[in-house]
Amino acid sequence: MPKMCAVCGKSPSSGNNVSHSELKTRRRWYPNLQKVRAVVDGSPRRITVCTRCLRSGKVTRAI
């Protein structure tokens, strides 16, 4: 399972850790993903969704 939102496609971004002495090492920022039972094509399924999509109402949750 990729670390990716099923609705908007948000995935990890990359950059550098920068120390006080300006040494740089690579790092990743992961999106805040939650496993949610949502209605997909009329039936409930478990999908991985970022919290921004949940908060903005792009996902209809299954009961």
Secondary structure, 3 states (H helix, E strand, C coil): CCCCCCCCCCCCEEEEEECCCCCEEEEEECCCEEEEEEEECCEEEEEEEEHHHHHHCCCCECC
